[in-house]
Amino acid sequence: NEKLMQLAYIFVLCAVCGYGFSIVLFFWPVYRLLALALVALNFVSWQIVRKLRPFELSFKAGRFQRQLNEQLAREKETLAVKNQELTETGGQLAQTVKELQIANQELDNFAHAASHDLRSPLRAIHHLTKFIVEDLAEAATDDTKAGLAALKGRVLRMERMLDGLLQYSRIGRSNDRCEPLNVAEVVDRALTLLEIPPTMEVCPQDLDIEIVAARTPLEQVIRTLVDNAIKHHEDAVGRIEISARREGHFVEISIQDDGPGIPLEYQQRIFGMFQTLKRRDEMEGSGIGLALVQRTVDRYGGEVVVESAPGEGALFRLTWPIEPGVAPTGATGAKEKSEHAAV
């Protein structure tokens, strides 16, 4: 306070003058006692005023001002450094965004090539194989027929791989609308699009859980996991159980089968691209299904793990956020994975 500081300066001036006047009087014997009294009075007044908070602040105002100026100067330097860092970060971010745009454009070009340029020769090979079979008719030997059948199978496999690659490249790039869903309804819609053998029993249970999620990706993940369990079941008769439960901010959907199970050495490999548990000649497949599942689940903040042992079937645990915006913590990630985790 400027006025308070002026008052403090006046008091200091008066105190100094009072001490000086007392010293002058001290040299006059007649006024020596009065001088001592004035010195005592000045000292007591100084001590009283010095302990008053406003005057204490006034006396220290100059030092406070210097400290404040120094602190402001340091803050300005720090702010300048941070502004420089933000400018550099902004430049790096702009470069990253540009690179991502280029990568997305290249991915679009790849998708276009995969859906048109690569499919055209495959269709041509398929038609030529069909014409050869018709032209040869009865003249073809068993080996020739087997070779042509294998060729058609390879063409179909390549088409499925292209479809899988296109789906893989499009994950996370479409704006799927989130809506209120019931897990039981989602599972039912996913199963209706599968060709389930009459001898394969699929048993949904305890699925009445409400969530808010994108319908299509979740249905696709469930459909792929159930279809994977059906394809890898070696027996004519089998059972697949589908259940769900809440786990905090996530829903955990379990898909368990009584198939042959997964060997330990394949547990980390089967979620990779073009990885299959059986030879291509034994079972036709693109080897992309579980890779699609893994990427889709990661994209929407969930987790997929598997517990299995050879001869004991496989249990897939799929966790999915109850509602959008939940941080991907991996609801089941806090649990220890079984020592026999598999596909």
ABEGO torsion letter per residue (X at the ends): XAAAAAAAAAAAAAAAAAAAAAAAAAABAAAAAAAAAAAAAAAAAAAAAAABAAAAAAAAAAAAAAAAAAAAAAAAAAAAAAAAAAAAAAAAAAAAAAAAAAAAAAAAAAAAAAAAAAAAAAAAAAAAAAAAAAAAEAABBAAAAAAAAAAAAAAAAAAAAAAAAAAAAABGABBBBBBBBBAAAAAAAAAAABBBBAABBBBBBGABBBBBBBAAAAAAAAAAAAAAAAAABABABBBBBBBBBBBEABBBBBBBBABAEBBAAAAAAAABBGBBABBAAABBBAGAAAAAAAAAAAAAGBBBBBBBBBGAEBBBBBBBBABBGBBBAGAAAABBBBAABBX
